[in-house]
Amino acid sequence: MKKILIIDSANLIHNFKYSYINGAVDNLVEPFLLEIQKLVYRLNPDIIILGNDETRSRYRQELTEGYKSGRIKQQKKFTNKQIEAENLVRSLKSNLKLFKGLFVYGGVLGVEYDDIASILYHDERLKDYSKIIVSQDKDLLTTIKFEDIFDWKLERFKNQEDIKGFTRDEWLFMQSLTGDPTDSFGGVKGIGSVTAEKLVRRYRNINNLLQNAYEDSFEGNDRFVKKALERLCSSEGINELKLGYHLAKIFRDTSNLNEAELKRYEEIV
């Protein structure tokens, strides 16, 4: 069976950005290509797709204007060296298409790498291929089998312990509650990771939580769980949970792509 490697190029590039800032490397192209070479020797693929985030997710920005806006605000405080590194990142990401003689370019304007990787992974037209997703991102564990996600930095495939022993659906439930500060969305107000983990282990899915939140809020839970359940009994809390779910959920098919995005995706396949 032929093997496809779908690489989170942005993840690799941003990691090497910090090496550049610290003076460990003097460019980003060389370490990027050397890392791909290591992956080829380790995983022996027939086809390599370089996934890329060309812009923020059009779909998620339509849900909330603040999606990933924190990253833009953070850049205003960068040092000259950090600004230089960011410019190198942008240059390399925009020039990934130049490697198309060696690799398949997997970027779609307005669609994030995670979504493209997941759509490709589930695409029935590629069912006869073995697919390995290369990324450190734990978000992908909500939609892709652990044994098919290779963490290039840890040099191993992911496992269930990477997400606290949860199932993929439970991990999505967890993310819906807590949000993701990296992507600038906050989940349910007042619920941190410890409380969210207790809720997920108790209720297992969102519907079960919402069906029992009101009655359970009167029980002798610890004060953080009690406060969380009270929030989830309010319309504000329910809306926050639903928004967190839609922002955290990764695409499994092309139904959320617009016409232009779908056309570009079909060029990859």
C-alpha positions, 0 to 999 in steps of 0.5 A, spaced: 500 500 500 502 506 498 503 511 503 502 519 503 505 523 508 501 530 510 506 534 513 504 540 518 509 545 514 507 551 519 508 547 525 515 545 523 517 552 520 514 556 527 519 551 531 525 553 527 523 560 528 525 560 535 532 556 533 533 562 528 531 567 534 536 564 539 542 564 533 542 556 533 540 557 525 541 562 520 536 561 516 529 557 516 529 553 509 535 548 510 533 546 517 526 545 514 528 541 508 533 537 513 527 535 518 523 533 512 529 528 509 529 525 516 521 524 516 523 520 509 528 516 512 524 514 518 517 513 514 518 512 507 513 515 504 511 515 496 507 522 496 509 528 501 503 533 502 506 540 505 500 542 508 500 550 510 496 555 513 495 561 508 490 565 512 486 564 518 480 560 517 475 563 514 469 559 517 472 560 524 472 568 523 465 568 521 463 564 527 467 570 531 471 575 529 476 574 534 479 568 532 487 568 532 487 575 533 491 574 539 497 572 535 496 579 531 496 583 537 502 579 540 506 581 534 506 589 536 510 587 542 516 583 538 523 585 538 527 586 531 530 579 531 523 577 532 520 581 527 525 578 522 524 571 524 516 572 522 518 575 516 522 569 514 516 565 516 512 568 512 517 568 506 518 560 507 510 559 507 508 563 501 514 560 497 512 552 499 509 552 492 516 552 489 517 545 492 512 542 488 517 538 483 518 534 490 512 535 494 504 536 493 502 543 495 497 542 500 495 549 502 488 552 501 486 560 502 482 560 508 482 553 510 487 551 516 492 545 515 488 541 520 482 541 516 485 539 510 489 534 513 483 531 516 479 532 510 484 528 506 485 523 511 477 521 511 477 522 503 474 516 500 478 517 494 484 516 498 482 509 501 487 505 498 493 509 501 496 509 508 496 516 511 500 519 516 499 526 519 505 529 521 504 534 527 505 536 534 498 539 534 493 535 539 487 538 536 488 533 530 487 527 535 479 529 535 478 526 528 484 522 526 487 515 529 492 516 534 497 511 531 496 515 524 499 522 527 506 522 528 509 527 532 516 529 529 519 533 535 518 527 540 519 522 534 513 517 535 506 516 534 501 519 538 497 515 543 491 516 548 495 518 554 497 524 550 490 526 551 489 524 558 486 517 556 480 520 553 477 518 547 477 523 541 470 525 542 471 526 549 477 530 547 473 535 543 468 535 549 474 538 553 476 543 548 469 545 547 469 547 555 476 550 555 477 553 549 484 555 546 488 561 548 493 560 542 487 561 537 484 566 542 477 563 543 475 562 551 470 556 551 466 557 557 467 563 562 470 560 568 472 553 566 479 551 567 482 545 565 482 541 571 474 543 572 473 541 565 477 534 566 472 533 572 466 534 567 468 530 561 470 524 566 463 525 569 458 526 563 463 523 557 459 528 552 456 534 551 448 532 551 449 528 557 452 534 561 446 539 558 441 534 560 443 533 567 447 540 569 441 543 572 439 538 577 446 536 579 448 543 580 444 542 587 449 537 589 455 537 593 460 538 588 466 542 589 465 549 588 469 550 582 464 544 579 458 547 582 460 554 579 461 551 572 454 547 572 451 553 574 454 557 568 452 551 564 445 552 566 445 559 563 443 561 556 450 565 556 454 558 558 450 554 553 452 559 547 459 559 549 459 551 549 456 551 543 461 556 540 467 552 543 465 546 540 464 549 533 471 553 533 474 546 536 471 541 531 476 539 525 472 538 518 472 531 516 469 532 509 468 538 504 461 541 507 464 547 510 468 549 504 466 554 499 466 554 492 473 557 491 476 553 497 473 546 494 476 547 487 483 548 490 482 542 495 480 538 489 487 540 485 490 537 491 487 530 491 
